[in-house]
């Protein structure tokens, strides 16, 4: 693996102090012309390259002012400027966590709206380039949109969530597969066996439902065949309320695992069933902790901060453009107890692992 040449490497080769190398490469008059020329020659021969982001960060620390060159762009493309965040949208808001982590690392996070009236991709990229902005965090795209056209070769980029399909960038997302598996195990340890999964609505990130299904079905293999309930999806169904009622009466689950809570609660209420007295329920998207739902909570503050950490690494390494091998960085959620399960049942050991029947 090739190791980047550092100022210390050059200093050792030149027989001078590291600070002398730093000043010489900045053509500082305190260093003699002869030493400056020798240091620059050695730096060229050794393949040293100044990272503009590191240089900008050091400049801002010396001056005590945040430089424009260490600004990170948070890019959104909703029809309205703030349609991507609550209360306009019911998805988690990753911006506060990203902004907080950016500040801790010496950056400034600024929101840029790609759908600004009269904006074109080229003009948008030129604005960022003029402002010496080299890093982009791509926020979740609106439903139905899966691509963005930008001059990617100019920027280090990380996408939030799975909504951006083209181009395939490095992205940070919730670990939906692990979340579904964790929810199943938490329900089983509370004594539930006939656990039914309901995909209550289409997620705006393609493939998320499949990952939930994978985690759910994997844990079902630990149950007796008679306890395995087929999941309910709505891809080919007409009336979701009727389909849910038919499925529920057919399989009679003793606990419900819903991807989102509001639709499931409404359908159960219309059937005359109450949660948790008539049916226990947990949810896989447990963003509203004030609602006291049991289920999987993935902290949007941490996810936003993680995106900034990944982006900072790319920027410092000078990695720009669409990657040849996109990285998928997943953040695990945590189980949160809630009122939708009622009083805690006596824990029971999960069933022993058996070979699939």
C-alpha positions in Angstrom: 0.0 0.0 0.0 1.4 3.4 -1.0 1.9 5.7 2.0 1.3 9.4 1.6 4.5 11.5 1.9 4.3 13.8 5.0 6.1 17.0 6.0 8.1 14.9 8.5 9.3 12.6 5.7 10.6 15.6 3.8 12.2 17.1 6.9 14.1 13.9 7.7 15.4 13.7 4.1 16.4 17.4 4.0 17.9 17.4 7.5 15.8 20.2 8.7 12.9 20.7 11.2 9.3 20.0 10.1 8.3 23.6 10.6 11.1 24.7 8.2 9.6 22.4 5.5 6.1 23.9 6.1 7.4 27.4 5.8 9.5 26.6 2.8 6.6 25.1 0.9 4.6 28.2 1.6 7.5 30.3 0.2 7.9 32.1 3.5 10.7 34.8 3.5 12.0 33.6 6.9 13.5 30.6 5.0 16.5 31.3 2.7 15.9 31.0 -1.0 18.4 28.2 -1.2 16.6 26.1 1.5 13.2 26.8 -0.1 14.4 25.6 -3.5 16.0 22.4 -2.0 12.9 21.6 0.1 10.6 22.1 -2.9 12.8 19.9 -5.1 12.8 17.1 -2.5 9.0 17.4 -2.1 8.6 17.0 -5.9 10.9 14.1 -6.1 9.2 12.3 -3.1 5.7 12.9 -4.6 4.4 15.2 -1.9 1.0 16.8 -2.6 -0.5 19.5 -0.5 -4.1 18.6 0.6 -6.1 21.8 0.1 -8.6 20.9 2.8 -5.9 20.3 5.4 -4.2 23.6 4.4 -7.5 25.5 4.7 -8.2 23.9 8.0 -4.8 24.9 9.4 -5.2 28.4 8.0 -8.6 28.8 9.7 -7.1 27.6 13.1 -4.2 30.0 12.9 -6.5 33.0 12.0 -9.3 32.0 14.4 -11.8 32.3 11.6 -13.7 29.5 9.7 -12.5 29.5 6.2 -14.9 29.1 3.3 -12.6 26.4 2.0 -13.6 24.1 4.9 -17.3 24.5 4.2 -19.2 21.3 3.5 -22.4 21.4 1.3 -25.5 19.6 2.4 -27.4 19.2 -0.9 -31.1 18.6 -1.2 -33.4 18.5 -4.2 -37.0 18.5 -2.8 -39.6 20.7 -4.7 -39.5 23.1 -1.8 -36.4 24.4 0.0 -37.1 22.7 3.3 -39.4 19.9 2.1 -36.8 17.4 3.2 -37.1 18.1 7.0 -39.8 18.0 9.6 -42.5 19.2 9.8 -42.7 19.1 6.0 -41.5 15.5 5.9 -41.9 12.6 8.2 -38.5 11.1 7.7 -35.6 11.6 10.2 -33.7 14.9 10.0 -30.0 14.2 9.7 -28.9 17.8 9.3 -28.5 18.7 13.1 -26.2 15.8 13.8 -24.2 16.4 10.6 -23.8 20.1 11.5 -22.7 19.4 15.1 -20.1 16.8 14.0 -18.9 19.1 11.2 -18.3 21.9 13.8 -16.4 19.5 16.1 -14.1 18.6 13.2 -13.4 22.2 12.2 -15.9 22.4 9.3 -19.0 24.4 8.6 -22.0 22.6 7.2 -24.2 24.7 4.9 -27.5 23.8 3.2 -27.7 24.1 -0.6 -31.0 23.7 -2.5 -30.4 22.1 -5.9 -33.9 23.0 -7.1 -33.4 26.7 -6.7 -35.4 28.5 -9.5 -33.2 28.9 -12.6 -30.5 26.6 -11.2 -28.7 24.1 -13.5 -26.3 21.4 -12.5 -23.3 23.2 -14.1 -24.2 26.5 -12.4 -24.7 24.8 -9.1 -21.3 23.2 -9.3 -19.6 26.4 -10.4 -21.1 28.2 -7.3 -19.6 25.6 -5.0 -16.2 25.7 -6.9 -16.0 29.5 -6.7 -16.6 29.2 -2.9 -13.9 26.5 -2.6 -16.4 23.9 -1.4 -15.0 20.4 -2.1 -17.2 18.1 0.0 -20.9 17.2 -0.5 -23.4 15.4 1.6 -26.3 14.4 -0.5 -29.5 14.4 1.6 -32.4 12.0 1.0 -34.1 12.6 -2.4 -37.9 13.1 -2.7 -40.1 10.1 -3.5 -39.9 9.0 -7.1 -36.4 10.6 -7.7 -33.3 8.3 -7.8 -30.7 10.3 -9.6 -28.8 13.6 -9.6 -26.7 15.0 -12.3 -23.7 17.0 -11.0 -20.0 17.4 -12.0 -19.0 14.7 -9.5 -15.3 14.7 -10.4 -15.0 18.1 -8.6 -16.1 16.8 -5.2 -15.7 14.3 -2.4 -19.2 12.9 -1.9 -21.3 10.9 0.6 -25.0 10.1 0.3 -27.4 9.8 3.2 -29.8 6.9 3.0 -30.5 4.7 -0.1 -32.6 7.1 -2.2 -29.8 8.1 -4.6 -29.4 5.2 -7.0 -27.4 7.0 -9.8 -24.6 7.6 -9.5 -23.6 5.0 -6.8 -21.7 7.0 -4.2 -20.4 6.0 -0.8 -23.4 6.2 1.5 -24.4 6.0 5.1 -27.7 4.4 6.1 -29.6 2.6 8.9 -28.9 -1.2 9.1 -32.4 -2.3 8.2 -31.6 -6.0 8.1 -30.0 -6.0 11.5 -32.9 -3.9 12.9 -35.5 -6.4 11.8 -33.5 -9.3 13.3 -33.1 -7.5 16.6 -36.8 -6.7 16.8 -37.7 -10.3 16.1 -35.3 -11.6 18.9 -36.7 -9.0 21.3 -40.2 -10.2 20.7 -39.3 -13.8 20.9 -37.5 -13.4 24.2 -40.8 -11.9 25.5 -42.6 -15.1 24.7 -44.1 -14.2 21.3 -43.9 -16.8 18.6 -46.5 -16.0 16.0 -45.0 -12.7 14.9 -46.4 -11.1 11.7 -44.5 -8.5 9.7 -46.5 -5.9 7.9 -44.8 -3.5 5.4 -47.3 -0.7 6.0 -46.1 1.7 3.3 -43.5 1.9 0.6 -40.2 3.3 1.8 -38.7 6.1 -0.3 -35.4 4.1 -0.4 -35.6 1.2 -2.8 -34.6 -2.1 -1.3 -35.3 -1.2 2.3 -38.4 -3.4 2.6 -36.3 -6.3 1.2 -33.7 -5.9 3.9 -36.4 -5.8 6.6 -37.9 -9.0 5.1 -34.5 -10.6 5.1 -33.9 -10.0 8.8 -37.4 -11.1 9.6 -37.4 -14.3 7.6 -33.9 -15.2 8.9 -35.2 -15.2 12.5 -38.3 -17.1 11.5 -36.2 -20.1 10.6 -35.6 -20.5 14.4 -39.3 -21.0 15.0 -41.4 -24.0 14.4 -42.9 -24.2 11.0 -46.4 -23.9 12.4 -45.4 -20.5 14.0 -44.1 -19.0 10.8 -46.4 -16.3 9.3 -46.0 -15.0 5.8 -45.2 -11.3 5.8 -47.7 -8.9 4.3 -46.6 -6.6 1.5 -48.8 -4.3 -0.6 -47.1 -4.2 -3.9 -49.9 -6.1 -5.7 -52.8 -5.4 -3.4 -55.5 -2.9 -4.0 -57.2 -1.7 -0.8 -54.6 -2.0 1.9 -57.1 -1.9 4.8 -59.0 -4.9 3.4 -55.8 -6.8 2.6 -54.6 -6.2 6.1 -57.9 -7.4 7.7 -57.9 -10.5 5.5 -54.3 -11.3 6.3 -54.8 -10.7 10.1 -57.9 -12.9 10.4 -56.2 -15.6 8.4 -53.0 -15.8 10.4 -54.0 -14.4 13.9 -50.5 -13.2 15.0 -49.9 -12.8 18.7 -47.6 -9.8 18.0 -47.3 -7.5 15.1 -44.1 -6.1 13.6 -44.9 -3.1 11.5 -42.5 -1.1 9.4 -44.3 2.2 10.3 -46.7 2.6 13.2 -49.5 5.1 12.0 -51.0 3.0 9.2 -51.0 -0.2 11.3 -52.6 1.5 14.3 -55.3 3.0 12.1 -56.1 -0.4 10.5 -56.3 -2.1 13.8 -58.5 0.6 15.2 -60.9 0.3 12.2 -61.1 -3.5 13.0 -62.1 -2.7 16.6 -58.7 -3.8 18.0 -56.7 -1.9 20.6 -53.0 -1.8 21.1 -51.7 -3.3 23.4 -54.8 -4.9 25.1 -55.9 -6.8 22.0 -52.7 -7.1 20.0 -49.1 -6.3 20.9 -47.0 -4.3 18.4 -43.5 -3.1 17.7 -42.2 -0.9 14.8 -39.1 -0.9 12.7 -39.1 2.9 12.1 -39.3 4.2 15.6 -38.3 7.9 15.1 -41.0 9.5 17.3 -39.9 8.4 20.8 -42.5 10.8 22.3 -45.2 8.4 21.0 -43.9 5.6 23.3 -43.9 2.9 20.6 -41.8 -0.2 21.1 -39.3 -0.9 18.3 -36.1 0.0 16.6 -34.7 3.5 17.0 -31.8 4.6 14.8 -30.5 7.9 16.1 -30.5 10.5 13.2 -28.0 12.6 15.1 -25.4 9.8 15.0 -26.2 8.9 11.4 -25.7 12.5 10.2 -22.5 12.7 12.2 -21.2 9.5 10.7 -21.7 10.9 7.2 -19.6 13.9 8.0 -16.8 11.6 9.4 -16.8 9.5 6.3 -16.8 12.6 4.1 -13.9 14.2 6.1 -11.8 11.1 5.4 -12.5 11.3 1.7 -11.6 15.0 1.6 -8.4 14.6 3.5 -7.3 11.8 1.1 -8.3 13.8 -1.9 -10.8 11.2 -3.2 -13.2 12.8 -5.6 -15.8 11.7 -8.1 -17.9 8.6 -8.4 -16.0 5.8 -6.7 -15.1 2.6 -8.5 -16.1 0.6 -5.4 -18.8 2.4 -3.4 -18.8 1.8 0.4 -21.9 1.0 2.3 -21.6 2.2 5.9 -24.4 1.0 8.1 -25.5 2.3 11.6 -27.2 -0.2 13.9 -30.4 0.8 15.6 -31.3 0.1 19.2 -34.3 -1.6 20.7 -36.6 0.7 22.7 -39.3 -0.6 25.0 -42.7 1.1 24.7 -46.4 1.1 25.5 -47.4 -0.8 22.4 -46.2 -4.0 24.1 -48.0 -3.4 27.3 -46.5 -4.7 30.5 -43.3 -6.5 30.1 -43.8 -10.2 29.7 -41.6 -12.7 31.6 -38.5 -13.2 29.5 -38.3 -16.7 27.9 -35.3 -18.2 26.2 -35.6 -18.0 22.4 -36.2 -21.3 20.6 -33.2 -23.5 19.8 -31.7 -23.1 16.3 -33.0 -25.8 14.0 -32.3 -26.6 10.4 -34.9 -25.1 8.1 -37.8 -27.4 7.5 
